[in-house]
Amino acid sequence: MLLAIAIKAKDPLQSSYRAWDGKERSSHLLGSRYLLLLLLVEEMGKLYAKTVPPPDLNKNTEWFMYPGVWTTYIFFLFFFWLIVLSVFGCNTGMAWTIVNLAHFVVTYQFFHWKKGTPFAEDQGIYNRLTWWEQIDSGKQLTSNRKFLTIVPVVLYLIASHTTDYQHPMLFLNTVAVLVLVIAKFPNMHKVRIFGINAGH
């Protein structure tokens, strides 16, 4: 794709040209050969493919990038609270404490303890990483990570407030939120305290 060039010589050192896209450009050049070379380089640059960062190819974590996952997560917690409230017949505070503790056990097991992926095509590159370490390709302080850090804190506040900060429930809720939030700190990325869960 060659372009039609219209050179208007206003000054021997300054010339303007019209590129194939119709935009007029000016440049300080010593001659038309340099202008032609500049245009050729500019057009050759457009022939190459533009690269964009690849999407997260980890099938273990890519589902969390889908629209509506955050809303579904919150609705699931709320419906679980309704189920606990109806099945166990307990008060709202005890139901929120059960939801908070169940959320703690499930998310700690699957986000911070279990390593690797269930998919064989990743060729073992994630075998030593937990789901939390794999999410967002290991980038820290992303919106997904912030959301997953805020959820246990909000659950803790709801459970503590609805139980009137009574001793046994407050202690259990506090331990659960501290363990989950500390495990999510950027400084804890790939850290195995006392070598726990550092298996090969």
SULNOR-V293330 format. One record per backbone hydrogen bond with DSSP energy under -0.5 kcal/mol. CO is the residue of the C=O (numbers start at 1). NH is the residue of the N-H. Records with the same first field share a line. If there is no record, write none. Layout:
BEGIN
CO = NH  NH
END
This chain:
BEGIN
4 = 6
5 = 7
6 = 8
7 = 9
8 = 10  16
11 = 14
13 = 29
14 = 10  11
15 = 27
16 = 8
17 = 19  25
19 = 22
23 = 19
25 = 17
27 = 15  29
31 = 35
32 = 36
33 = 37
34 = 38
35 = 39
36 = 40
37 = 41
38 = 42
39 = 43
40 = 44
41 = 45
42 = 46
43 = 46  47
44 = 47  48
55 = 57
57 = 59
58 = 61  62
61 = 64
62 = 65
63 = 66
66 = 69
68 = 72
69 = 73
70 = 74
71 = 75
72 = 76
73 = 77
74 = 78
75 = 79
76 = 80
77 = 81
78 = 82
79 = 83
80 = 84
81 = 85
82 = 86
83 = 87
84 = 88
85 = 89
91 = 95
92 = 96
93 = 97
94 = 98
95 = 99
96 = 100
97 = 101
98 = 102
99 = 103
100 = 104
101 = 105
102 = 106
103 = 107
104 = 108
105 = 109
106 = 110
107 = 111  112
108 = 112  113
109 = 113  114
111 = 132
114 = 131
119 = 122
120 = 123
122 = 125
124 = 127
126 = 116  129
129 = 116
130 = 134
131 = 135
134 = 137
135 = 138
136 = 139
142 = 146
143 = 147
144 = 148
145 = 149
146 = 150
147 = 151
148 = 152
149 = 153
150 = 154
151 = 155
152 = 156
153 = 157
154 = 158
155 = 159
156 = 160
157 = 161
158 = 162
159 = 163
160 = 165
161 = 164
163 = 166
166 = 170
167 = 171
168 = 172
169 = 173
170 = 174
171 = 175
172 = 176
173 = 177
174 = 178
175 = 179
176 = 180
177 = 181
178 = 182
179 = 183
180 = 184
181 = 184
182 = 185
185 = 188
186 = 189
188 = 191
191 = 193
192 = 195
193 = 196
195 = 198
END
